[in-house]
Amino acid sequence: MIKEIKDGVWPTMLTPYTAGGEVDYDALGRLTEWYIARGVDGLFAVCQSSEMFSLSLEERVRIAAFVVKKAAGRVQVIASGHISDNFEDQVEELNAIAATGIDALVLITNRLADSGDSDEQLRASLKRLLDRLPEAMPLGFYECPYPYKRLVTPELLRWCAETGRFTFLKDTCCDLEMLRSRMEAVKGSGLKIFNANTTTLLDSLKFGISGYSSVMANFHPELYVWLLNHWQERPEEAEKLVPILTMASWIEKQLYPINAKYYLMLEGVLHNCIGRTKDERELSATFRLEVEQVHELSMRLAKTYSIDASEGKG
């Protein structure tokens, strides 16, 4: 029986680097502890926020294994690292990631078909790939926006659910009606849907979405943990919090993931905001001030909602 993924908040993890541009495992250890201390339910390692398209296969495998070891069973860990174009290369990288001890292996939808390909072509590619992956390994889907966003139709999602092998979807459709259709498609299966969009999050929780997995859990995961834990018994407070979270989430359009790393510098977790996909020198004084203001807002909200940000509780 495929392992079940826990409901809740799943940050899309960042990758810290040393001043020389190498993966900084000391900082990655501190970052892992920071997420867990804020009450997250799982960690999504080696994803786009991790800059996986700029990581070697050796780095992707080592990062996944490191996070699994550091988490030490306190939270579940899933990972992707699915970046190659060539099918055999995909088989190699995915099997290498699967062997790191992760709780689920996440496939990238745009790696399975070109933008003009039909669902049938995508399904054929997926069937071929499933035959080459460990049958006991739980699988997930991520609608990664790079290099293009490939949304999964409810019909294809139903087929995936019926295989019994899929347990996780990081949904990036940002559309409540499509989310409803997807929820209906996976009803009664073990495939859980995690919303990546703050604006629609609360409404989607009301019709059964399993949680949140996205960028803003790299800024203030404790606020999302509070929302998912208390939206039912404290609905008025939840309704007041969501518009603020939505406004704060606009920061992701600025210079992500550099700005998230700067936020984590303010938290004392990281020592620099070096990245491989963006130049940290582009984080202007105004951009830094915006991040600082989001940080100040996060602290105020934690106080307002009686959240112990060091434990993610409130």
PASEMI-866713 format. One line per 5 residues: number of its first residue (from 1); their letters; for each residue x, y, z of N, C-alpha, C, CB. Coordinates in pm, whole numbers, plus 50000, padded with zeros to 5 digits. Each point is the difference from the previous one (the first is absolute). Glycine has a CB too. Example, Ala and Ser with C-alpha at 12.3 -4.5 7.8 and 13.67 -1.06 7.14 Angstrom:
residues 2
1 = AS = 51319 49431 50780 49911 50119 50000 50090 50120 50000 49811 49883 50125; 50154 50222 49803 50082 50119 50006 49923 50109 50073 50118 49937 49785
end
This chain:
residues 314
1 = MIKEI = 50085 49880 50000 49915 50120 50000 50089 50125 50000 49815 49876 50124; 50152 50222 49790 50079 50122 49988 49988 50085 50126 49967 49996 49751; 50148 50053 50295 50004 50085 50120 49919 50128 49978 50227 49906 50058; 49698 50133 50045 49919 50121 49992 50083 50123 50036 49795 49867 50056; 50186 50240 49869 50065 50127 50028 49913 50079 50097 50112 50002 49772
6 = KDGVW = 49950 50061 50325 49927 50072 50104 49943 50132 49946 50148 49895 50174; 49731 50139 49870 49941 50130 49968 50082 50112 50065 49770 49894 49982; 50214 50229 49967 50060 50115 50068 50088 50086 49912 49992 49867 50202; 50108 50195 49859 50088 50096 49933 50130 49932 49959 49899 50189 50134; 50132 49823 49737 50120 49939 49942 50082 50108 49928 49880 49777 49973
11 = PTMLT = 50221 50280 50091 50084 50099 49932 50072 49942 49879 50030 50116 50218; 49984 49965 49679 50085 49966 49886 50140 50051 50035 49806 50012 49829; 50281 49898 50210 50126 50036 50064 50096 50077 49908 49971 49800 50143; 50104 50290 49919 50107 50073 49934 50131 49922 50008 49885 50218 50054; 50210 49820 49863 50135 49945 50009 50097 50113 50036 49946 49820 49829
16 = PYTAG = 50114 50176 50290 50101 50101 50035 50135 49967 49935 49880 50042 50219; 50197 50061 49754 50132 49982 49940 50106 50071 50083 49895 49980 49773; 50228 49971 50216 50114 50067 50062 50037 50122 49915 50085 49781 50099; 50007 50299 49952 50047 50116 49924 50062 49959 49868 50038 50122 50215; 50013 49755 49780 50060 49950 49878 49901 49934 49905 50205 49969 50128
21 = GEVDY = 49668 50027 49910 49898 49947 49911 49970 49853 50013 50068 50174 49850; 49992 49761 50251 49972 49858 50024 49880 49987 50093 50244 49941 49966; 49689 49944 50030 49889 49976 50093 50053 50005 50143 49878 49858 49828; 50057 50222 50256 50042 50019 50140 49915 49909 50088 50070 50243 49955; 49986 49643 50082 49924 49901 50076 49981 50040 50146 50088 49825 49848
26 = DALGR = 50003 50252 50207 49978 50052 50135 49876 50089 50002 50248 49989 50048; 49744 50101 49853 49883 50089 49990 49873 49921 49968 50150 50187 49925; 49863 49709 49993 49884 49917 49967 49949 49929 50125 50086 49968 49764; 50005 49993 50322 49958 49940 50127 49925 50098 50087 50196 49849 49987; 49855 50275 50023 49930 50102 50079 49863 50030 49940 50220 50100 50069
31 = LTEWY = 49773 49904 49799 49874 50029 49932 49898 49889 50026 50125 50128 49822; 49919 49749 50171 49910 49887 50028 49943 50011 50141 50130 49855 49841; 49956 50177 50255 49955 50015 50139 49902 50117 50013 50218 49904 50080; 49806 50203 49846 49913 50118 50006 49859 49966 49954 50199 50149 49959; 49791 49778 49929 49868 49958 49953 49929 49914 50105 50083 50008 49762
36 = IARGV = 49989 49892 50289 49938 49907 50094 49957 50071 50127 50140 49814 49907; 49942 50280 50141 49967 50074 50122 49874 50084 49982 50242 50004 50059; 49726 50030 49819 49881 50081 49974 49876 49916 49972 50149 50177 49912; 49862 49695 50111 49883 49913 50001 49956 49944 49867 49935 50129 50190; 50152 49876 49707 49958 49946 49871 49976 49851 50010 50129 50180 49881
41 = DGLFA = 49795 49768 50025 49961 49860 50003 50086 49913 49910 49770 50073 50050; 50301 49991 49856 50087 49926 49910 50091 50097 49926 49828 49820 49975; 50269 50126 49955 50097 50081 49926 50007 49951 49855 50132 50043 50212; 49856 50050 49695 50016 49969 49859 50138 50047 49958 49749 50021 49954; 50345 49886 50041 50139 50030 49965 50021 49982 49850 50077 49927 50230
46 = VCQSS = 50030 50132 49719 50042 49986 49861 49883 50028 49905 50173 49829 50070; 49780 50294 49936 49889 50047 49917 50046 50126 49927 49825 49901 50159; 50084 50172 49779 50043 50121 49929 50054 50105 50097 49830 49954 49823; 50107 50062 50294 50052 50094 50099 50142 49964 50042 49767 50041 50081; 50266 49830 49910 50135 49953 50031 50098 50026 49887 49899 49825 50145
51 = EMFSL = 50051 50235 49746 50080 50025 49879 50050 49868 49941 50069 50224 50091; 49843 49677 49904 50042 49865 49960 50052 49994 49856 49833 49910 50159; 50120 50181 49754 50048 49998 49863 50145 50049 49990 49765 50038 49922; 50287 50018 50188 50139 50046 50004 50086 49914 50091 49919 50231 49956; 50028 49654 50085 50074 49907 50086 50042 49878 49919 49874 50080 50204
56 = SLEER = 50247 49871 49818 50043 49876 49936 49922 49884 50061 50231 50095 49955; 49771 49790 49978 49932 49883 50054 50061 49961 50135 49948 49920 49767; 50182 50088 50244 50066 49969 50128 49950 50093 50111 50203 49918 49875; 49782 50211 50095 49950 50095 50099 49855 49971 50035 50158 50173 49913; 49760 49798 49988 49859 49972 50026 49984 49879 50091 49941 50099 49778
61 = VRIAA = 50134 49797 50194 49993 49878 50081 50050 50026 50141 50031 49861 49794; 50081 50209 50217 50057 50025 50133 49908 50089 50084 50231 49976 49902; 49708 50124 50036 49909 50089 50074 49880 49921 50053 50071 50194 49856; 49868 49723 50058 49884 49920 50044 50039 49909 50116 49906 50007 49767; 50207 49925 50221 50044 49909 50106 50031 50076 50128 50091 49845 49827
66 = FVVKK = 49968 50274 50160 50035 50081 50116 49875 50043 50076 50207 50081 49882; 49692 49967 50044 49878 50048 50065 49928 49884 50069 49978 50184 49828; 50018 49699 50109 49939 49882 50062 50070 49968 50132 49936 49910 49773; 50197 50090 50224 50076 49968 50121 49980 50106 50108 50169 49882 49860; 49830 50245 50100 49985 50109 50097 49860 50000 50060 50169 50136 49874
71 = AAGRV = 49731 49838 50045 49862 49997 50050 49980 49885 50098 49920 50102 49786; 50151 49789 50191 50004 49886 50094 49861 49952 50041 50218 50087 50083; 49690 49912 49822 49867 49948 50026 49906 50096 50070 50106 49783 50011; 49941 50336 50024 49912 50097 50068 49893 50052 49907 50189 50064 50148; 49844 49952 49725 49903 50034 49896 50032 49914 49878 49971 50239 50086
76 = QVIAS = 49932 49745 49827 50024 49929 49875 50078 50089 49904 49789 49866 50033; 50284 50070 49876 50078 50072 49899 49968 49941 49863 50185 50051 50166; 49780 50035 49741 49983 49960 49861 50100 50079 49916 49753 49945 50035; 50275 50009 49846 50097 50069 49914 49971 49970 49855 50173 49987 50181; 49876 50103 49731 49985 49981 49857 50138 49981 49935 49789 50139 50001
81 = GHISD = 50270 49970 49949 50126 49986 49927 49981 49948 49859 50111 49961 50216; 49764 50042 49737 49962 49947 49869 50015 50112 49897 49838 49833 50104; 50279 50177 49835 50029 50117 49915 50041 49965 49857 50066 50116 50205; 49971 49761 49769 50059 49966 49870 49897 49995 49889 50175 49872 50121; 49871 50146 49756 49915 49988 49882 49999 49856 49948 50049 50239 49942
86 = NFEDQ = 50067 49698 50058 50014 49864 49949 49936 49899 50095 50211 50067 49883; 49714 49837 50063 49927 49904 50083 50093 49917 50088 49825 49990 49824; 50282 49957 50121 50091 49917 50079 50067 50080 50111 50040 49856 49800; 49989 50270 50173 50055 50086 50104 49899 50023 50112 50145 50112 49829; 49728 49900 50134 49895 50014 50101 49991 49876 50087 49874 50151 49846
91 = VEELN = 50133 49734 50092 49997 49874 50074 50115 49995 50100 49891 49883 49804; 50227 50156 50151 50117 49998 50088 49984 50095 50118 50142 49940 49803; 49819 50184 50169 49993 50099 50108 49888 49967 50099 50091 50173 49843; 49797 49783 50107 49887 49971 50089 50028 49878 50089 49845 50099 49829; 50217 49800 50116 50035 49884 50081 50106 50034 50104 49942 49852 49808
96 = AIAAT = 50150 50236 50156 50102 50043 50096 49937 50078 50115 50169 50008 49816; 49736 50081 50154 49930 50075 50104 49915 49906 50085 49997 50205 49853; 49937 49699 50083 49913 49906 50072 50078 49919 50103 49853 49987 49799; 50275 49992 50175 50082 49916 50089 50053 50075 50122 50063 49869 49800; 49903 50259 50215 50054 50081 50111 49923 49986 50130 50079 50159 49830
101 = GIDAL = 49809 49768 50167 49920 49985 50122 49883 50094 50010 50204 49925 50108; 49765 50147 49786 49887 50093 50000 49867 49924 50014 50132 50162 49857; 49765 49912 50184 49868 49941 50020 49916 49998 49873 50010 50077 50234; 50024 50006 49669 49932 49998 49870 50090 50068 49897 49772 50003 50110; 50217 49951 49767 50078 50051 49887 49908 50082 49912 50159 49802 50008
106 = VLITN = 49878 50323 49965 49912 50091 49929 50043 50017 49854 49954 50120 50216; 49953 49852 49694 50025 50014 49857 49955 50139 49953 49971 49750 49967; 50103 50306 49940 49969 50131 49945 49918 49982 49873 50212 50099 50097; 49669 49960 49899 49907 49975 49890 50056 50043 49865 49814 50029 50161; 50264 50080 49836 50049 50047 49869 50117 49918 49948 49923 50227 50062
111 = RLADS = 50128 49679 50017 50106 49911 49953 49943 49882 49923 50140 50068 50195; 49728 49915 49811 49936 49882 49943 49941 50024 49862 49951 49927 50230; 50040 50199 49729 49943 50034 49869 50039 50142 49963 49807 49841 50037; 50200 50185 49832 50024 50136 49953 49871 50080 50012 50182 49920 49842; 49831 50211 50147 49884 50087 50023 49885 49973 49902 50157 50171 50086
116 = GDSDE = 49874 49782 49793 49895 49974 49902 49946 49858 50001 50104 50173 49865; 49950 49742 50221 49959 49860 50004 49866 49982 50071 50241 49934 49998; 49687 49964 49963 49870 49970 50059 50016 49927 50134 49900 49987 49770; 49988 50002 50302 49999 49923 50123 50036 49855 49976 49827 50155 50091; 50131 49791 49793 50030 49861 49969 50150 49978 49984 49776 49978 49890
121 = QLRAS = 50290 50119 50050 50145 49990 49987 50067 50007 50136 49987 50103 49773; 49962 49986 50314 50055 50010 50135 49977 49870 50076 49959 50248 49999; 49922 49694 49988 49970 49876 50071 50090 49886 49952 49763 50077 50029; 50263 49919 49841 50088 49896 49945 50141 50014 50056 49863 49994 49790; 50186 50130 50218 50133 50023 50058 50002 49960 50147 50038 50188 49838
126 = LKRLL = 49854 49845 50232 49992 49969 50142 49997 49849 50024 49880 50217 50038; 50043 49711 49882 49995 49853 50013 50138 49940 49981 49763 50000 49918; 50306 50049 49982 50135 49950 49971 50093 50026 50117 49963 50039 49755; 50025 50079 50305 50085 50035 50113 49966 49918 50124 50023 50231 49907; 49847 49750 50119 49958 49924 50118 50057 49859 49998 49792 50135 50010
131 = DRLPE = 50223 49808 49872 50055 49865 49989 50146 49993 50041 49841 49958 49817; 50226 50157 50191 50144 50003 50032 50028 50054 50139 50045 50029 49758; 49850 50001 50319 50018 50052 50136 49960 49895 50102 49958 50233 49918; 50100 49772 50203 49966 49901 50103 49851 49999 50029 50227 50029 50101; 49710 49854 49889 49855 49990 50013 49950 50041 50137 50005 49819 49833
136 = AMPLG = 50080 50161 50270 49957 50033 50136 50022 50146 50037 50052 49767 50061; 50010 50311 49851 50029 50140 50029 49877 50086 49972 50243 49964 49946; 49702 50104 50155 49889 50093 49976 50044 50112 49907 49904 49947 50227; 50006 50094 49685 50034 50101 49900 49915 50125 50018 50067 49819 49842; 49984 50290 50108 49927 50126 50000 50016 50071 49867 50031 50020 50247
141 = FYECP = 49891 50084 49734 50008 50087 49883 50023 50143 50046 49848 49846 49867; 50232 50227 50057 50020 50143 50025 49984 50073 49867 50155 49956 50198; 49752 50138 49797 49978 50079 49880 50098 50118 49998 49754 49933 49995; 50371 50033 49987 50108 50099 50004 49985 50100 49885 50153 49831 50109; 49856 50300 49920 49982 50099 49894 50116 50009 49901 49863 50125 50160
146 = YPYKR = 50251 49816 49872 50118 50008 49913 50029 49862 49941 50095 50192 50136; 49938 49795 49738 50008 50106 49898 49864 50041 49944 50225 49913 49943; 49673 50008 50083 49863 50044 49970 49907 49927 50096 50054 50044 49753; 49830 50015 50274 49908 49940 50095 49906 49904 49928 50013 50204 50146; 49990 49670 49898 49911 49898 49944 49901 49959 50108 50180 49916 49841
151 = LVTPE = 49696 50132 50147 49897 49967 50097 49943 49862 49969 49945 50244 50031; 50023 49683 50075 49945 49866 49986 49847 50010 49991 50196 49899 50128; 49745 50044 49771 49854 50001 49988 49940 49909 50107 50016 50048 49751; 49861 49979 50291 49934 49911 50096 49994 49856 49952 49866 50194 50078; 50117 49787 49792 49991 49865 49944 50132 49925 50018 49829 50080 49834
156 = LLRWC = 50282 49987 50136 50130 49936 50018 50029 49977 50148 50082 50108 49788; 49877 49988 50294 50021 49986 50144 49923 49880 50055 50036 50249 50018; 49843 49730 49931 49919 49885 50042 50073 49870 49964 49786 50133 49970; 50271 49863 49910 50075 49882 49958 50120 49976 50092 49927 50039 49762; 50143 50068 50273 50115 49987 50090 49957 49946 50136 50112 50189 49881
161 = AETGR = 49776 49864 50169 49948 49954 50129 49965 49852 49994 49913 50229 50048; 50030 49728 49840 49957 49861 49986 50117 49901 49992 49797 50084 49886; 50322 49966 50078 50116 49910 49998 50039 49957 50141 50080 50112 49792; 49879 49968 50309 50036 49969 50138 50142 50035 50036 49836 49821 49989; 50236 50245 49921 50140 50031 50024 50026 50145 50038 50055 49821 49841
166 = FTFLK = 49845 50265 50137 50019 50143 50024 49936 50043 50131 50005 50039 49754; 50070 50045 50320 49954 50043 50132 50004 50151 50020 50079 49784 50086; 49978 50292 49818 50024 50144 50020 49987 50075 49869 50153 49948 50193; 49776 50164 49809 50000 50095 49888 50024 50139 50055 49843 49855 49864; 50264 50209 50090 50021 50143 50029 49931 50076 49889 50224 49962 50121
171 = DTCCD = 49657 50087 49911 49912 50063 49903 50037 50147 49979 49817 49842 50066; 50205 50198 49810 50033 50139 49971 49900 50065 49904 50241 49943 50038; 49637 50001 49956 49901 50056 49905 49947 50136 50045 49938 49767 49938; 50061 50259 50194 49953 50129 50055 49856 50031 49959 50236 50083 49996; 49682 49812 49996 49862 50015 49954 49910 49911 50084 50077 50055 49765
176 = LEMLR = 49830 50006 50308 49916 49924 50091 49913 49897 49929 49999 50196 50150; 49947 49838 49735 49913 49904 49931 50079 49880 49950 49850 50188 49933; 50272 49835 50019 50082 49887 49958 50041 49916 50122 50085 50134 49803; 49942 49933 50308 50031 49926 50123 49883 49911 50041 50152 50187 50073; 49728 49865 49916 49881 49918 50032 49993 49879 49909 49877 50205 50077
181 = SRMEA = 50147 49815 49795 49995 49890 49904 50106 49896 50031 49913 50156 49826; 50202 49891 50212 50108 49907 50034 49968 49922 50128 50163 50154 49889; 49781 49915 50208 49961 49933 50123 49898 49890 49972 50046 50211 50129; 49860 49817 49782 49900 49901 49963 50066 49881 49929 49825 50182 49981; 50275 49848 49937 50068 49895 49924 50075 49902 50089 50021 50160 49812
186 = VKGSG = 50032 49888 50301 50081 49912 50086 49921 49952 50123 50205 50122 49924; 49668 49909 50081 49918 49965 50115 50007 49850 50029 49847 50192 49947; 50177 49775 50181 50005 49860 50040 50133 49932 49974 49761 49994 49958; 50335 50079 49984 50132 49941 49972 50101 50047 50104 49947 49991 49752; 50175 49965 50234 50107 50042 50091 50077 50119 49949 50017 49768 50076
191 = LKIFN = 49939 50293 49812 50071 50113 49942 49950 50129 50065 50031 49875 49781; 50061 50196 50284 49965 50124 50069 50046 50120 49919 50015 49883 50222; 49907 50224 49785 50031 50122 49927 50042 50110 50097 49836 49936 49818; 50276 50128 50150 50053 50110 50081 50002 50126 49915 50141 49840 50138; 49792 50262 49912 49985 50127 49927 50128 50082 50013 49750 49997 50041
196 = ANTTT = 50296 50060 49848 50118 50086 50000 49963 50148 50000 50124 49822 49881; 49746 50208 50123 49955 50138 49985 49936 50051 50129 49965 49959 49755; 50088 50150 50299 49950 50054 50126 49858 50054 49987 50234 50056 50062; 49737 50014 49830 49870 50066 49983 49884 49902 50010 50111 50170 49857; 49905 49713 50083 49891 49901 49997 50010 49897 50112 49989 50032 49755
201 = LLDSL = 50112 49979 50329 50027 49894 50097 49884 49975 50096 50240 50059 49984; 49710 50044 50082 49896 49980 50100 49874 49942 49937 50092 50191 50133; 49866 49862 49754 49882 49946 49934 50020 49854 49960 49945 50230 49916; 50177 49737 50041 50025 49861 49960 50003 49906 50121 50129 50085 49804; 49914 49965 50311 49995 49919 50121 49856 49962 50034 50209 50113 50085
206 = KFGIS = 49699 49976 49884 49859 49976 50032 49941 49886 49920 49979 50239 50057; 50079 49732 49825 49948 49883 49927 50101 49885 49996 49861 50156 49862; 50232 49844 50234 50077 49879 50025 50141 49992 49949 49789 49900 49996; 50270 50213 49958 50139 49995 49957 50087 49956 50119 49959 50182 49826; 50150 49748 50149 50077 49939 50108 50100 50093 50066 49973 49789 49883
211 = GYSSV = 50063 50322 50049 50097 50089 50063 50059 50101 49905 50050 49819 50156; 50063 50235 49887 50068 50108 49928 50144 49960 49974 49849 50174 50105; 50196 49843 49772 50141 49975 49967 50044 50105 49899 49977 49750 50044; 50101 50348 50005 50039 50107 49908 50107 50090 50059 49772 49993 49904; 50255 50111 50020 50107 50096 50023 49995 50067 50136 50002 50037 49758
216 = MANFH = 49878 50007 50285 49992 50084 50119 50028 49924 50130 49837 50138 49878; 50170 49731 50115 50044 49923 50117 50151 50012 50020 49809 49841 49964; 50259 50233 49948 50140 50036 50023 50013 50135 50070 50062 49868 49797; 49827 50201 50223 50000 50128 50070 49938 49985 50139 49985 50120 49779; 49889 49841 50227 49934 49989 50131 49914 49874 50005 49999 50251 50023
221 = PELYV = 50063 49631 49977 49923 49875 50003 49909 49989 50121 50185 49892 49877; 49857 50170 50236 49920 49990 50122 49861 50060 49983 50210 50008 50132; 49775 50094 49781 49869 50060 49977 49909 49905 49921 50107 50228 50004; 49951 49701 49902 49923 49901 49925 49966 49879 50088 50112 50075 49787; 49979 49887 50300 49972 49892 50095 49882 50039 50088 50243 49930 49999
226 = WLLNH = 49758 50195 50050 49888 50047 50083 49870 49993 49921 50156 50151 50129; 49846 49897 49747 49879 50004 49919 49944 49859 49981 50085 50205 49882; 50000 49699 50082 49950 49865 49976 49954 49931 50128 50153 49987 49806; 49906 50052 50306 49961 49938 50127 49874 50060 50062 50239 49950 50036; 49730 50178 49930 49895 50071 50073 49887 50057 49915 50173 50053 50162
231 = WQERP = 49830 49928 49707 49900 50066 49916 49857 49956 50031 50173 50018 49824; 49810 49862 50229 49865 49952 50029 49944 50053 50131 50055 49796 49871; 50028 50200 50236 49945 50044 50129 50016 50149 50024 50051 49776 50087; 50032 50292 49831 50016 50144 50015 49984 50068 49864 50155 49967 50198; 49726 50015 49740 49980 50045 49861 50013 50149 49979 49852 49809 49975
236 = EEAEK = 50103 50273 50120 50009 50146 49982 50145 50046 49996 49779 50027 50116; 50303 49916 49972 50142 50036 50000 50068 49951 49873 50003 49990 50251; 49958 49892 49703 50057 49947 49876 49966 50089 49881 49985 49768 50094; 49889 50276 49901 49957 50088 49891 50075 50132 49999 49775 49894 50011; 50265 50156 50104 50076 50124 50009 50147 49978 49960 49846 50079 50182
241 = LVPIL = 50206 49803 49847 50140 49972 49972 50026 49982 49850 50017 49893 50225; 49892 50039 49706 50025 49963 49861 50030 50119 49908 49853 49806 50038; 50070 50304 49966 50034 50113 49911 50140 50056 50026 49758 50054 49990; 50285 49943 50134 50134 50049 50032 50105 49905 49941 49915 50109 50212; 50060 49761 49801 50092 49902 49942 50005 50015 49848 49953 49842 50190
246 = TMASW = 49932 50185 49750 49996 50019 49854 50084 50121 49959 49772 49897 49993; 50211 50214 50077 50079 50119 49969 50150 49973 50018 49807 50146 50070; 50227 49786 50039 50141 49968 50026 50057 49908 49892 49958 50026 50246; 49956 49888 49698 50048 49903 49901 50045 50065 49870 49847 49833 50101; 50116 50293 49878 50045 50068 49879 50152 50016 49998 49782 50120 49990
251 = IEKQL = 50282 49864 50125 50146 50011 50008 50069 49894 49913 49978 50094 50232; 49949 49795 49742 50061 49894 49920 50023 50042 49855 49890 49833 50149; 50043 50275 49808 50018 50050 49863 50122 50092 49990 49753 49983 49964; 50314 50041 50147 50110 50096 50004 50131 49939 49946 49889 50111 50198; 50189 49821 49882 50126 49939 49957 50017 49867 50073 50105 50228 49954
256 = YPINA = 49800 49686 50029 50001 49870 50066 50093 49904 49925 49763 50037 50083; 50315 49879 49984 50004 49973 50144 50099 50085 50079 49932 49772 49943; 50133 50323 49990 50098 50084 50069 49936 50072 50118 50126 50030 49785; 49753 50025 50193 49936 50076 50107 49962 49911 50118 49914 50160 49830; 50049 49715 50144 49970 49907 50109 50126 49970 50081 49814 49899 49864
261 = KYYLM = 50299 50093 50068 50126 49976 50070 50036 50122 50085 50078 49845 49815; 49892 50274 50134 50025 50120 50081 49911 50000 50124 50065 50128 49792; 49809 49833 50192 49909 49988 50115 50060 49905 50104 49799 50044 49850; 50258 49847 50103 50059 49901 50091 50131 50050 50061 49893 49819 49867; 50171 50277 50068 50113 50068 50064 49950 50083 50118 50125 50008 49780
266 = LEGVL = 49760 50059 50201 49942 50078 50109 49960 49910 50116 49918 50169 49834; 50049 49707 50136 49964 49902 50101 50124 49940 50068 49793 49949 49870; 50326 50079 50075 50122 49945 50057 50028 49858 49955 49966 50146 50193; 49964 49807 49703 50015 49862 49953 50110 49990 49895 49757 49958 50049; 50242 50135 49855 50100 50001 49893 50097 50116 50019 49836 49893 49843
271 = HNCIG = 50283 50094 50100 50102 50104 50011 50016 50080 49870 50117 49858 50167; 49819 50096 49725 50003 50075 49875 49874 49967 49921 50254 50000 49996; 49726 50069 49893 49883 49972 49916 50044 49964 49858 49859 50158 50139; 50251 49772 49851 50055 49959 49870 49908 49897 49935 50234 50046 50082; 49746 49968 49786 49922 49905 49923 50069 49966 49870 49790 50088 50103
276 = RTKDE = 50156 49816 49826 50053 49962 49870 49910 50046 49886 50109 49805 50106; 49763 50214 49922 49907 50039 49894 49979 50150 49993 49888 49781 50027; 50140 50289 50081 49988 50147 50005 50127 50055 50064 49744 49990 50016; 50287 50135 49951 50119 50067 50052 49963 50078 50126 50100 50016 49767; 49961 49950 50345 49966 50066 50127 50030 50150 49997 50047 49786 50118
281 = RELSA = 50039 50258 49790 50030 50142 49989 49881 50080 49948 50240 49941 49961; 49662 49991 49984 49878 50066 49951 49901 50028 50113 50032 49887 49780; 50000 50065 50340 49913 50028 50114 50031 50142 50048 49990 49751 50068; 49942 50345 49876 50027 50141 50025 49964 50039 50142 49960 50048 49760; 50079 50074 50278 49966 50050 50133 49850 50002 50021 50208 50138 50000
286 = TFRLE = 49717 49898 49896 49854 50003 50011 49945 49858 50016 49992 50210 49861; 50061 49696 50061 49957 49860 50013 50026 49948 50141 50046 49964 49756; 50072 50070 50297 50034 49956 50136 49903 50060 50102 50243 49979 49933; 49724 50147 50047 49906 50065 50092 49863 49933 49994 50124 50217 49972; 49834 49743 49909 49872 49929 49987 50003 49868 50077 49965 50106 49775
291 = VEQVH = 50145 49821 50212 50012 49873 50073 50002 50026 50151 50126 49898 49807; 49946 50206 50234 50005 50035 50143 49861 50032 50053 50233 50087 49970; 49686 49980 49948 49865 50035 50043 49911 49876 50009 50027 50226 49896; 49991 49679 50013 49927 49873 50011 50042 49926 50126 49983 49986 49749; 50145 50021 50282 50050 49935 50123 49938 50063 50124 50216 49947 49883
296 = ELSMR = 49779 50185 50118 49938 50070 50113 49851 49966 50009 50168 50186 49977; 49764 49809 49910 49859 49963 49998 49980 49858 50055 49964 50152 49802; 50123 49757 50160 49990 49862 50049 50009 49993 50151 50100 49920 49786; 49993 50155 50270 50016 50001 50146 49878 50058 50070 50247 50020 49970; 49696 50085 49970 49880 50061 50059 49882 49904 49995 50082 50227 49931
301 = LAKTY = 49903 49703 49956 49890 49905 49987 50017 49883 50097 49975 50065 49760; 50148 49890 50257 50024 49892 50095 49958 50042 50141 50190 49917 49858; 49837 50208 50175 49960 50051 50131 49848 50013 50009 50219 50123 50019; 49719 49929 49876 49855 50018 49998 49927 49867 50016 50030 50201 49855; 50021 49697 50080 49935 49869 50002 50058 49907 50107 49952 50027 49757
306 = SIDAS = 50129 50031 50331 50059 49925 50112 50075 49876 49950 49817 50082 50149; 50259 49937 49744 50078 49891 49944 50142 50005 50053 49857 50000 49795; 50188 49891 50259 50141 49989 50038 50074 49961 49873 49950 49933 50245; 50112 50165 49690 50063 49976 49871 50114 49900 50007 49937 50229 49936; 50117 49746 50182 50106 49902 50014 49945 49859 50004 50137 50169 50120
311 = EGKG = 49730 49820 49894 49939 49867 50008 49885 49982 49902 50067 49992 50238; 49895 50116 49695 49891 49992 49904 49866 49971 50063 50163 49926 49838; 49818 50114 50285 49876 49970 50071 49929 50127 50039 50098 49788 50084; 49768 50202 49930 49925 50115 50043 49862 49961 50046 50130 50140 49842
end
